[in-house]
Every structure is written in structure tokens, then in C-alpha cells.
Amino acid sequence: MPPPPPPPRRDFPAFPFAPYPIQSEFMSFLYAALSSGPRALALLESPTGTGKTLSIICSALQWLLDHRDAAARGHPDRANASAAAAGGGEDDEPDWMRDFTPLPPKKEVRKNTKPHPARRQEPRKAAGPEKSEGTGKDDGEEEFLLDEYESDGEEGTRWRAVKRAHCGGGSSSESEGDVDEEEEEEVTPKVFFTSRTHSQLSQFVGELKRTEFSGKLRAVCLGSRKNLCINMDVQKLGSVNRMNERCLELQKNKRGSKVKVEGDNKKGRRAKTSCGCPMLAKRSLQKQFRSEVSDHDALDIEDLAQIGKKIGTCPYYGARDMVRSADLVVLPYQSLLLKSARESLGLNLKNSVVIIDEAHNLADSLTSMYNSKITSSQLRAVLSHLEAYLNRFQNVLGAGNRRYIQTLTVLTRSFLRVLLNNEDCSSTVTSMTINKFLFSLDIDNINIVKLCQYLKESNIIHKVSGYANKLFITQAGVNDLNHLQQHDDGSSIAKFQALANFLRSLLNCNADGRILVARQKSGGQPEDAYIKFVMLCAEKTFSEVTDDAHAVIMAGGTLQPIEETRLRLFPNLLPNDIKFFSCNHIVPPESILPIAVTRGPSGMTFDFSYGSRSSPTMIEELGRFLCNIVSIVPEGIVMFFGSYEYKNQVYDAWTSSGTISKIAKKKHVFREPRNSVDVEVILNKYKEAILSCSKHSGDSGVNGALLLAVVGGKISEGINFSDGMGRCVLMVGLPYPSPDDMELMETIKHIGNYTTPTDDKSFSSNDECKLEPGFGILRKCNRSGQDYYENLCMKAVNQSIGRAIRHVNDYAAMLLVDSRYSYTSSSRSFSCPAEKLPQWIKTRLTCSQNYGEVHRLLLQFFKLNKQTR
């Protein structure tokens, strides 16, 4: 029998100070939700700046300790095993180094690979550059030969390569012996915490360090090679994809190894190996890394990288090896939510707690992870590489390899043909189901399941790509290859991997996604043509998480509307089955001033809808409004636009009219750059300008700074503008997504049960259609599709304006500049954006009738808050 659940709690001693009432309520609710498992599901909404992260830590980890105490009382043997797992050890690393997907380890399987005949021959004498008549290959090219591959029988028994441990092996002298190392038993249950960005994960670890859990429980933070790789030769490649590929290439330079699995699938023994990466040359250093990390309290990704550099061993694999013994695993979205990533990392969610932060766009994040795309230029490159490889090695390839390579060639040609065939110059973009796509190309008789299995289990991608690179270097040199990989569609491996990813997408159910075929325009560039799979069904992939976990907690500043989340992620649950918590902000009502600004200083109605926002008079009126605002608002103002294009259009118009010069007399003006690398530089300059004005107030007319930002950019998502950094946030218009976004329209059609009158009844509904204009789709789909479109807009608004209030003593004005923010359900049937603002803002919202009212409210607000602080 399972242990009894921990009793309800109201006290959380790990909280580092006396919690506010809403923080106590949040922690108690979360604790109760975890106690209601297994398969509990809860959504907790707490505004940014209310201590949400700290509340999650103190509640969830307290539950973990209480749960183990309860289990110890009922099952002492289980408690002893869990306690023993707190010592040092290693992870049973899955063999993911070729394709990021491990091979299931635990049972003996017939292996269908055979050494290549050429490798069974006697050592050959040195030969000249001529082609060997017997093998059809040049000397020095044996490394590109594939092991023989025998296709599975109809029963589907899968071929498996010899499973290898990852190459965190010892020195060569250590590796020559068959020295085995026993692994630890996995600690369960554990808590998995995931968020979208590296900075959010670092913030979580920073909050964890403020609690007693930092030293009481073992935590490990997982990151990407981009953040954790310390091999300088790999680091200098810059691109994440190129770093991953180079790391994979280094894994190939290692000795063979054995893995023995013993007992009840809990423990394994692994032979040591050596590796081509100097950061993984000695397993003893990996042990030292784990030992030193264990001696510290909670460490973030930067801390792990520093320890790895100090010891001289890889922190990326060192952190992965600590997952089994961890109580808390902190990791990015992709690593937890993507099935192949979970498998390659060896993550076991069974009976554990999964906490997903920043979950306001979880369904869209989840579906986008399963999208795949390949361009015509990538297809051309793969086709030429396959043909060159087959032409050179066909005389020595086994029947299995030759058949699968020929099949890949046929598929690649078919994909290219459909992209380049646009003779009637009609609509260049077509949407269709998976079945329709396969039938239209006459490739529905190809067994794509087995083909994907071949791509995964053979080494075809690396062999063909490696040979292609060798040919290119022979003809053009290494420098030209590096330049091509940096400025073309990626490396040879990346292009082939794009094909493999797309083929894997074709294995989805017919109704789960759509294929977008963007044919080459007449006279257009080849890069304009592509095939893309768009995943539409989030609930199936999310169920893989919810079915295994003891409980799934979704947290965020704004999670409503809950009904949309339910329908997209867990439609089989009734609304009453979902536990939902929402609270107001910790700041007092007088610390915020939200205003719907309907008119400018001259009385002109603000309307920034698509048809009128580019009007010169509208842009001019916005400039007059801002010139007045900058003289009233102290310190920093952040002004959000719907797109980079519109921000630049307004800035250029203001520069020509002299508006920017007028604003600059009161505020230093900064603009958010497109390149995320430059964002940090601009933010530092913005903050320095504000601090400088605060120190020298009265010395000049300048009283702060203005930052022009973009909704959906880095500034709107992950940057906090507390105190003087954001005394006022302006939202210009309603940032609805572009109706020309083809993927978005497919999602809206899926959610809104959209159908066309020309559906082919021989296939499932809406098998193929030329994409209609977005507004036409919005008008025809049902209310749920329209709601989704509006919710995307308001979630972006809420994320942006929530950047300003960060703590209980903070204060800020929020100006929603568009007359549509004043619409109510009684005045307009379709759009009532203000009703979808967070409750703590909506209850304080004032709809101004004229600019004079806005001016008066702002003066009173800042005068009052200046006096009380």
C-alpha cells in the first residue's frame, strides 16, 4: 500500500522571512495539491514580484521531505535505500551521441550488424591515389564505410548497436582493463523544476540558496553545451548546432566498452572508456567534479562551469551524471518536455513532481518543439551528398545499406520536385494533412518507420556528411568549408538532420499536425521554398509527462483563461478536476495606476489597429502625447510596440518631425535591438542613464530615460524593471499576431474546428487547402479560435506591463494607449481586451475620456508616491 499522504500544512519553516498572507496561501495550496496525487494537476497564478519562486521552493521541497518521512514510517527499507543513494556515483548514460536518443538498455536483443567485409581483410599495403578495383574506394576512406545493416523482419524486432557508455572514460592506461564501476540507485521521488530561459533557472537557484534546502537536499542544474562546454576549440565555434555536432564527433574517437545490467533494472556496471575530448579524458576527474559539487550547497550553471574549468573536466556531462542521485533537478523546457531529450538525458519522471514555471504559453511552446522544416537548398545538398556517397561506395555496401540509401534518395528527390513544381504560378503555399502529402507524392508505400529506425541506429548521417566534407575540403579547402557552414544552411550534418527530423514528423497521427508546402515563387530565390511540419496537438505530448508524474504543477504570473489551457493540454479532464489558485499582488492598490488612454492631447482618438496605425497623423499624435508624459514621469519609461518594424517606422517619423529632439530634452532615448546579444549593452546604458540622472537631479533638464521596446522581444519576456527602471510602462495598441502567419492560422483552424466547403471527402476533413487570408479564417472559425487569437495578444500585454512591479514597495503607472482598451462586453461583441487583464490590474483600471484626465491622474500618482517613500 502507498504511504499515507502528509497532513495539510500551514507553516513552512524554510521560508527565510515572515511570509505575506498570499504567500502562505500559495504554499498551502501547492502543498495540498501535491498531497492529492498521484496524477494531480494544479495551476497556480501569482503576479510577478509576489515571491512566487521562493514560495514554490519552500512548499514543494517541504512536501518532498514530509513525503519521504511518511514513506519511511510505512516502508523503512525504502527509506534506507533512498538515504543510501545520497552518496557518490554515476549515471547509466544512454547512448545518444549520434542522435540524442538512447537505446533501451535492459534486455538482450539480437543484433543484425556485421563487420564490413573490407574490415575483415588482411592489412593492405600502401597504395597510390588510384581507386582500388576490389573495394571501389580510395585508401583513407574506410572510415566512411557503414557496418552492414540487416532490415528487421515483419515482426519488427529492432536492431541495436552495442550500447556504449558516454566517453567520460579514464586515461588509456585505465581503459585497457575491464574495470567496472557500480552505479547508484536512483533517488525517487524527486522534484523537476523547469523554466524557459537560462536567466530564469539561475534566478530559481539563487532563491534556493536563500533557504535551508540548499544544504539539506542535493540539487543539480542542467544546461546546454553553449553554457557548460569548457573545451575552447568547441566553444569558439559559436553556433549551438556546430558545438553539438563537434561534441558528437569527439565522442567517436573512443575505445569500445561494455555495459552489464544487473538486478531489477536499478543498477548497472560499466567498463571505462577513453575519449577524443580532452575534457573527458579521465574519469577520475569526473568523479572529482561530482564530489566537489556535492560538497557545495546549490550551484547554478555558472558555478558548475567554473568548477569544471578549475578541475579540467566537462561540467556538461558531470552534471548529467548527477541526475540519478539528485533530489531536485533544475532544467530548461526543451530538456524536460521533449520526449527524445528526456530519453537521452535518462530522466525518469515516474512518481516525481514536475513544476513548470512561466507556463502561460506552455501549449504553444510544446507544439513548437515538435515542428520540423527543411528547405529546398538543404534538400539539394543532401541529395548531392547521398548520390556522391552511393556512387563511390555502392560496390562495397551491403544490400540493407544500399536499399535504405536509395530510398532516402528517392524521398529527397520527391520533396524537391514538389517544391519546384509551381508551373501555374498559383498560390505558393499549400496546407495539407500528412496522409495527403504522402499520397500526393506517391510515397505512401514507403515504410517510413523502418527508415527512421535506420537513420537512428546506423551511422548514415555522420558517414555521408563526413564523406561530403572530405570531398569539399579536397576541392576548396578547410577555410571555405568553415565559411560555408557558418553562412549557409548549416553544416552537412545539420542539413541531413533536418531531413531526418522531417521524416520523423511524418510518423505522427494524421490529425495531429499539418504539412505546409511553400513552393518556389516564379523568379524567386530557392531558399523561399520549404516543407514544414506544424504540430497542432499538444495534449498527446503533454500526457507523456502527466501520465508518469506524481503531480504536475503549472505556475505563472498570468495563466488565465484556464479553459483554453484545459482544452489544449488536458481536454479529457473536467474543469473541476483541475486545481486552480490565483491571488492579488502584494503591492497596495495605490502603488499602481493603470489607465486606458483613449485620446491624445489634441483630442484625436487613439486607434492603432492594422489599418490606421501607420497614419502620419496617428504617429504624430502619439509623439505629442509622449512629449507631455516624459515631463511628468520621473526616472525610467518603457514603451512597447507591436513589432520591430512599427517601432522603427515611428522612430524614423519622430526623428524627421523633431519629436525625438523634444523628448531627448527630458529623457535619454534608447531602442531595443533585434540582436539579443546587444540587448544587455542597451539595458546597461539605460540603467546607467537613470542612475546618473537620479544622482544629479536638477543639474539639467533631463530626468531619466526612455526605452523603446517590442512585445515578444527579450525585454518584454525576461527583464525586470523594478523601482526607477520602470516608473511607467506604455503599451502602444493591441499587439495581435500577424494574420499572415501561416502556422498561427493553422493552429487557429485546429482550435476553432474550422472547415472549408471544398474538403475532399475521400480523406479526413480539410486534407488540403490553399491558405486563405488570415482575417477570413478568423471570421469563419468558431469562438474558441477567435478567443485563442485574442488571448495571444493579451498574454503578451500582461507579460510586458507586469515587468514594472517587482516588490511590495515598488510603484508604477501603466498606460494602455488605444481606445479599444475601453471596450466592454456591452459595447462590443468580439473584442473586450481589458477584461483579460490580470485581476490586480483590472480592478484598478481607469478608462480616460480625454488627455487632461490622464495628465491629472499621473501628477497626483507620482506626487503621492514620492511623499510616502
Buried (B, 14 or more C-beta within 10 A) or exposed (E): EEBEBBEEBEEBEBBEEEBBEBBBBBBBBBBBBBBBBEEBBBBBBBBBBBBBBBBBBBBBBBBBBBBBEBBBEEBEEBBEBBEEBBEEBBBBBBBBBBBBBBBEBEEEBEEBBBEBEBEEEEEEEEEEEEBBEEBBBBBEBBEBBBBBBBBBEEEEEBBBBEBBBBBBBBBEEBBEEEEBBEBBBBBBBBBBBBBBBBBBBBBBBEBBBBBBBBEEBBBBBBBBBBBBBBBEEBEEBEBEBBBBBBBBBBBBEBBEBBBEBEEEEBBBBBBBBBBBBBBBBBBEBBBBBBEBBBEEBBBBBBBBBEBBEEBBBBBBBBBBBBBBBBBBBBBBBBBBBBEBBBBBBBBBBEBBBBBBBBBBBBBBBBBEBBBBBBBBBBBBBBBEBBBBBBEBBEBBBBEBBBBBBBBBBEBBBBBBEBBBEBEEEEEBEBBBBBBBBBBBBEBEEBEBBBBBBBBBBBBBBBBBBBBBBBBBEEEEEEEEBEEBBEEBBBBBBBBBBBBBBBBBBBEBEBBBBBBBBBBBEEEEEBEBBBBBBBBBBBBEBBEBBBEBBBBBBBBBBBBBBBEBBBBBBBEEBEEEEBBBBBBBBBBEEEBBBBBBBBBBBEEBEBBBEEEEBBEEEBBBBBBBBBBBBBBBBBBBBBBBBBBBEBBBBBBEBBEEBEBBEBBBEBBBBBBBBEEEEEBEEBBEBBBEBBBBBBEEEEEEEBBBBBBBBBBBBBBBBBBBBBBBBBBBBBBBBBBBBEBEEBBBBBBBBBBBEBEBEEBBEEBEEBBBBEBBEBEEBBEBBEEBBBBBBBBBBBBBBBBBBBBBBBEBBBBBBBBBBBBBBBBEEEEEEEBBBBEBBBBBBEEBBBBBEEBEBBBEBBEEBBEBBEEEE
